Amino acid sequence: MKSAGTPADRDAGRMNANAKSASAMAIWDRSECRVQIVAGDAALVGDLAIPMEARGLVVFAHGSGSSRTSPRNRFVAGVLQQAGFATLLVDLLTGREARIDQETSEWRFNIPLLGRRLTTITEWQQQHSDLRQLPLGYFGASTGSAAALMAAAERPECVKAVVSRGGRPDLAGSSLARVHTPTLLIVGGDDTEVLELNRQALVRIPAKKNLEIIPGATHLFEEPGALEEVARLATEWCQQHLL
C-alpha cells in the first residue's frame, strides 16, 4: 500500500490548530497526522491521511471492540488513499470508555451516542477550509455501520456515500427510513446471521442502495482475497458517489 504520511503531514500542518466551535475543536499533531476532536465532554482521537490532490474524504466508524488501529480498516483505508481519497480513522470512544467497554460491552451498542459523535465529526469537517471542500463518505464496520447510517440520516446534505462492512445496519432502528445517502452493504456469504439482518435492513432504506455478498467470506473477511474484494467494492462506490 502506498504511504500517505508525508503529503498528509504537509496538508495537516496548514490547518489551524485552534479552530473552535460550540461542538468541536481540532488539535493537530503534524508529525503523526493525528487529530483530536472534542465532542461534548469526550476527546476523540483519529488518524488523518490526505493524499496529493485528494478527491474526497472517507471517515471510518469502527465496530464492536475495535479501534482506529484495526488492520482490516487500515487496509481498506490504504486502498482508498491509493485511489485519491483522504481517510480519517477515528475512535468513537475515549480511551477510558474503550477500557470499560472491553470488560462490560456497555458502550459498543450505544448507537445513538456513537451516531451523535460521528455527526460532530461531520460538523468538524465542514468547518475546515482544507477539508470541507472534499465530498464526505462514511465507512462503517460492525456496529459502526449503524452509527454511520444514523449520522447520515441526520446530515444528508453533507454525507454523500455510506459503505458498511460486515455491519449491523439493523441497529440504526428508525433512522434507516430517513437514510437518503447512497448505501452499500458488504457482507460475507458465510456470515449467515449478519447477512439476514442486512437483507432486512436493506428494504427499509429509501436511498439508492446495494447489497454485495462475498462468497465464502465470514464476518471478519479473513479468507484469501475477501478483504481485497471489500476494498475494491468500497472504492468503486466512493468513486461513483463522491466524485
N, C-alpha and C positions, 0 to 999 in steps of 0.2 A: 504493500500500500504506500501511496505517496504521502510524505510528511507535509503537513501544512504549518509546521511550527513557526518558521521564520516569517512568512507573509502574515500569519496571524498576529505575531508579536508586533510587526510594524503597524498593522491596522488597529490593533487594540491599543497601542501606545498613543494613537492620535485621539483617542476618545477622552472625554472629560471625566476624570475620576470622581468629581464632586457633584455630578448632576443628580438632582434630587427631585422627588415629587412626594405627594402625600402617601403614596403606596409603595414606592420602590426607590432604591438607590443602588448605584453600581460602584464597586471598588475594583480596580484593575491591577493585577499582578502581571507586569509586562513580560517578565522572564518566562512565566509558565502559561501565559494567556488564560489566567484564571479570573473568573468574575464572582462577585458576591452580590446577591440580590436580596434586599430586605423586603419581606412580605409580612406586614404586621409586626409581630414580635419574633419572627423567625428569620434567620440569616441563611439563605440558600446558596450553596456553592456549586459552580458549574465550570466546565472546561469549554472554551470557545476556540474554534478554528475557522479562520477566514482565508480561503484560497484566493489567489490573484483573480480579479475580475469575477468575484462571486456573483451568482445569478439568483440566489435565493438563500433562505435560512431555514434549517430544519432543527427544531427543538425536540430533544429526546426526553420522554417521560418514562422512567424505569418502573419495573413491576415489583411484585412481592419479594421482599428481602434482597432486592438488588440495589445497585447504585450506579453512579456515572462511570465507575471503573469496570462495568460489565464487559467482558471480552467480546460477547456477541454483538452488543450495541456499538462497541468501538469498531468492530469490523465493518458493520453496515455504515457507520459514520465515515470511515475511511473511503469506502466506495463512493459515497455521496460527495465527498470532498474531491475525489478524482474527477467527478462529473461536473464540478464547478459550484457545488453548494457549500455554503458555510454551515457549520453544525455547532449546536450548543447541547452538551450532555450535562444535565443539571440534576442534582439531588433534590427531590421534593420534600424530603425530611431533613431536619437538622441532625447533626451528629448525635446529640443526646436522644432525640426521638428514634433514630435508627437503632441505637443500642437497646433502648427499651423494646422496640418492635421485634428485635431478634429474639427476645425472651417471651414476649406476650402476644405478638402479632396485632397489637391494638391499633396501630396507625395505618398499616398497609391497605386495609379495607375501608378506611375513612375517605371514600371517593369524593364527597363534597369538599373536604379540606384540600385534597390533592388537586382537585379541579380549580378551586379558588387560587391556589398558589400558581398553577400554570397560567391562569388568567392574569395574575400580577406580573409574571414573566413576560407575557404578551404585551402588557401595558408598558413595561420597562423597555422592551424592544422598540416600541412605537415612539418613544421619546428621544431616541438617539439618532442623530442625522446619519451616522455611519452604518446604522442597521435598519432604520425604519424604511429605507427605500427598497429593501430586499423583501420580495414576497415570502410569506411565512407559511411553513408547514409544521405538522407535528408527526413524530414517530413514537408510538406508544407500544410498550411490551407488557403482557400480562395485565395486572390491574392498572398499570399506567395508561393502557388503551382507554379505559373507562374515563380516567381523568382527562385525557386528550379530547374525547368526544364531548364531555361535559363543558370543557373550556371552549371548544369550537362552537358549541351551541350558544354560548354566552357572547362570543366575539366573531360572528360570521363575516363581518366586514374586514377583519384582519387575517383570519386563518383561511388559506386557500387550498389546503390539502391535508388529509389525515391518513396515515398508514398505521395499521395495527399488526403486530407480530405475536402470534400465539396469545392473543388478547382475551380479555373478559369484557367485551362491549356491553354485555347484559347488565353489568354493574352500574352503567350510566343511567339506568332506570328511565324515568320520564323524559330525560334530556334527549334521548335518542330521537324522539319525534320532532325535535327542534334543530336537528343537525342538517344544515344546508350546505355543508362543505363536502366536496368530493372525497369519498372514503373508500379505502382499500383495506380489506380484512385478509390477512395471510395466515393460514392455519395448516398444520401438519396433518396429512391424511390419516396417520395412526393416532392422532390426539383426539380420540373419538368424542369424549365428553365435551371438550372445548369446541370442537367442530360443530356439534349440535347447538351449543349456546350461541355460536357465531351465526349459524343459519337462522336461528330465532331472532337475533338482534338485527340481522340484515333487513328483514322485511319491515322493521319499524323505523328505519332511516329513510327519510324522504329525499335525501340528496342523491346525486349520481353516486353509484356505489358498485363494488365488485367484491366477490369472494374468490380468492385464489387458494386452491388446495394443492399442497406439495406432496405428491405420493410418497409413502414410506417414511415420512418425517414424523417425529414425535414432538413433544411440547417444546423442547429446547433446541430443536433443529440441529442436533449433534451428528446426524448421519452425513456421510460424504456428499458434498455438493448442495446440501439443503440450505445452509446459511448463505451460500453464494447465490442461490436462487431467490432467497428473501431480498438480498441486496439488489439484485437485478430488477425485481418487480418494484421495489420501493423507489429505485432511481427512475425507472420509467414512469411511474405515477407522478413523481415530483416534476419530471421533465414535462409531462402533459399539462400539469395544473399550476406550476409555479413560474413557468417561463412565458 
